[in-house]
Amino acid sequence: MLLVNSFIFCGFVCLIAQIILDNTKLTPGHITSMFVVVGAFLDSFSLYDIIIKYVGGGALIPITSFGHSLIHGAMAKTDSYGLVGILMGMFDLTASGITAAIIFSFVFALLFKPKN
Amino acid sequence: MVIKMKDNLYNRIADFHKPKETKVKNAVVAFISGGVVGLLGEGIIEVLCGIVHMSRADAQVFMSVILIFIASLATALGFFDKLVSKFRCGLLIPITGFAHSMTSAALDYRKEGPIYGIGSNIFKLAGSVILYGVVAAWFFGMIRYFIGGGL
């Protein structure tokens, strides 16, 4: 069931993005930035956690989950450190994704030549 | 006269129908390709949980790393750009788009040297995602901290 939900949710997010892209002058850069903000907004009242519970991996794939993980890590740290925990825990959950993206893109940029 | 009117009418009808049709087609393609990426993510999580006996939290981290690896490699090999121009948002909105933007920026500015080429430009496209994500998360986190008091 999670597989079907993943397909529908992830596809739906991409569908919204494609409709925005086709009908406005916004570029993919605008849309991804917007979706990150939307993800952070949805998690500020734990809505995104509920989505993840019912959708599973499909909710972690779209860029909205990046905003969700940022605020989620930040709020987890506020439990023990108070307000400054927002600054300390910001990258706790997304660190693996950002670090992996940096390492892989750097290594591949050294190894491969651009094709066009 | 009749031909001219017909031409006019034809053009108007063509203009009315053409963009709309590609828009619908683009939307359906984005839905299906995005859905397949989501399905792949959940599938990887379930395979890792079932075969390697990872906890679900660990499997989620590995899943995003695996997808980032695949997207980076495909971008470096050159065929991810073709897929992106075909599927558009279906591949740009998932985490694969983040990896794709970083790898393609690094590859494009490779010839300008390691510092002012790769170093300065690797976050050219992904930087805005990180910037607005952090600012939004900080802003909403402050609101939530003062209203709800943490989690």
Contacts between the chains, C-beta under 8 A, distances in Angstrom:
chain1	res1	chain2	res2	distance
A	2	B	42	5.5
A	2	B	46	7.6
A	3	B	39	5.9
A	3	B	42	5.3
A	3	B	43	6.6
A	3	B	46	7.6
A	6	B	35	7.8
A	6	B	38	4.3
A	6	B	39	5.5
A	6	B	41	6.6
A	6	B	42	3.8
A	7	B	35	4.0
A	7	B	36	7.3
A	7	B	38	5.6
A	7	B	39	4.6
A	8	B	35	6.7
A	9	B	38	6.4
A	10	B	34	5.1
A	10	B	35	5.5
A	10	B	37	6.1
A	10	B	38	2.4
A	10	B	39	7.5
A	10	B	41	7.4
A	10	B	94	6.7
A	11	B	30	7.7
A	11	B	31	4.2
A	11	B	32	6.5
A	11	B	33	8.0
A	11	B	34	4.6
A	11	B	35	3.0
A	11	B	38	6.6
A	11	B	90	7.8
A	12	B	31	7.0
A	12	B	34	8.0
A	13	B	34	6.6
A	13	B	93	5.9
A	14	B	30	4.5
A	14	B	31	6.2
A	14	B	33	7.0
A	14	B	34	2.7
A	14	B	35	7.5
A	14	B	37	8.0
A	14	B	89	4.9
A	14	B	90	4.7
A	14	B	93	4.9
A	14	B	94	7.3
A	15	B	27	5.4
A	15	B	30	5.5
A	15	B	31	4.3
A	15	B	34	7.0
A	15	B	89	7.8
A	17	B	30	7.0
A	17	B	89	4.0
A	17	B	92	7.3
A	17	B	93	4.7
A	18	B	26	5.4
A	18	B	27	5.0
A	18	B	29	7.8
A	18	B	30	3.6
A	18	B	31	7.7
A	18	B	88	5.9
A	18	B	89	4.0
A	18	B	90	7.4
A	19	B	23	7.6
A	19	B	27	5.7
A	21	B	88	6.7
A	21	B	89	5.8
A	22	B	23	4.7
A	22	B	26	5.8
A	22	B	27	7.3
A	23	B	23	7.2
A	28	B	88	8.0
A	28	B	89	7.2
A	28	B	92	4.9
A	28	B	97	7.4
A	29	B	125	6.1
A	29	B	128	5.8
A	31	B	89	7.4
A	31	B	92	7.8
A	31	B	93	7.4
A	32	B	92	6.9
A	32	B	93	6.8
A	32	B	97	6.6
A	32	B	98	7.6
A	32	B	128	7.6
A	32	B	129	5.3
A	33	B	128	4.9
A	33	B	129	5.8
A	33	B	131	7.9
A	33	B	132	4.4
A	33	B	133	7.9
A	35	B	93	6.6
A	36	B	129	5.4
A	36	B	132	5.7
A	36	B	133	4.1
A	36	B	136	6.7
A	37	B	132	5.7
A	37	B	133	7.3
A	37	B	136	4.2
A	39	B	133	7.8
A	40	B	133	6.4
A	40	B	136	4.1
A	40	B	137	4.6
A	40	B	140	5.2
A	41	B	136	6.9
A	41	B	140	5.9
A	43	B	140	7.6
A	44	B	140	3.8
A	44	B	141	7.2
A	44	B	143	6.4
A	44	B	144	4.9
A	45	B	144	7.2
A	45	B	148	7.9
A	56	B	42	5.0
A	56	B	45	6.9
A	57	B	38	7.1
A	57	B	41	4.1
A	57	B	42	3.4
A	57	B	43	7.7
A	57	B	44	7.2
A	57	B	45	4.4
A	57	B	46	7.8
A	57	B	60	6.9
A	57	B	63	6.2
A	58	B	38	3.6
A	58	B	39	7.1
A	58	B	41	6.2
A	58	B	42	5.4
A	60	B	41	6.4
A	60	B	60	5.7
A	60	B	63	7.2
A	60	B	64	6.8
A	61	B	37	5.8
A	61	B	38	4.9
A	61	B	41	4.3
A	61	B	64	7.9
A	61	B	67	7.2
A	61	B	94	4.6
A	61	B	95	5.8
A	62	B	34	7.6
A	62	B	38	7.6
A	62	B	93	5.3
A	62	B	94	5.6
A	62	B	95	7.7
A	63	B	93	5.6
A	63	B	94	7.2
A	63	B	95	6.8
A	63	B	97	6.8
A	63	B	98	6.5
A	63	B	129	6.7
A	65	B	95	7.7
A	66	B	95	7.5
A	66	B	98	7.3
A	66	B	129	6.8
A	66	B	133	5.6
A	67	B	133	5.0
A	67	B	136	6.2
A	67	B	137	6.2
A	70	B	133	5.2
A	70	B	134	6.3
A	70	B	136	7.9
A	70	B	137	3.8
A	71	B	136	7.8
A	71	B	137	4.0
A	71	B	140	5.8
A	71	B	141	5.3
A	71	B	144	7.8
A	74	B	137	5.8
A	74	B	138	7.3
A	74	B	141	4.7
A	75	B	141	6.0
A	75	B	144	6.5
A	75	B	145	7.5
A	75	B	150	6.1
A	75	B	151	5.4
A	76	B	151	6.8
A	78	B	141	7.5
A	78	B	145	5.8
A	78	B	150	4.5
A	78	B	151	7.6
A	79	B	150	5.4
A	79	B	151	6.3
A	83	B	142	7.8
A	83	B	145	6.3
A	86	B	138	6.1
A	86	B	141	4.6
A	86	B	142	6.8
A	86	B	145	6.8
A	87	B	138	7.8
A	90	B	134	6.1
A	90	B	137	6.4
A	90	B	138	7.2
A	96	B	61	5.0
A	96	B	64	6.9
A	96	B	65	6.2
A	97	B	64	4.9
A	97	B	65	7.2
A	97	B	68	6.4
A	97	B	95	6.6
A	97	B	98	7.6
A	98	B	130	7.3
A	100	B	64	7.5
A	100	B	65	4.6
A	100	B	68	4.9
A	100	B	69	7.0
A	101	B	68	5.2
A	101	B	72	7.1
A	101	B	98	6.1
A	101	B	99	5.0
A	101	B	102	5.1
A	101	B	126	7.2
A	102	B	102	7.1
A	102	B	122	7.2
A	104	B	68	6.2
A	104	B	69	5.7
A	104	B	72	3.9
A	104	B	73	7.5
A	104	B	99	6.9
A	104	B	103	7.0
A	105	B	72	5.5
A	105	B	99	6.9
A	105	B	102	4.2
A	105	B	103	4.0
A	105	B	105	7.8
A	105	B	106	4.7
A	105	B	122	6.4
A	106	B	106	6.3
A	106	B	118	6.7
A	106	B	122	7.1
A	108	B	72	5.4
A	108	B	73	6.6
A	108	B	75	7.4
A	108	B	76	3.7
A	108	B	103	5.7
A	108	B	106	7.4
A	108	B	107	7.4
A	109	B	76	7.4
A	109	B	103	6.8
A	109	B	106	3.5
A	109	B	107	5.2
A	109	B	110	5.3
A	109	B	118	5.6
A	109	B	122	7.8
A	110	B	110	7.9
A	111	B	76	7.0
A	112	B	76	4.1
A	112	B	77	7.0
A	112	B	107	6.7
A	113	B	107	7.8
A	113	B	110	7.6
A	114	B	78	7.9
A	114	B	107	4.4
A	114	B	108	6.0
A	114	B	110	6.7
A	115	B	77	7.9
A	115	B	78	3.4
A	115	B	81	7.8
A	116	B	78	7.4
A	116	B	81	7.5
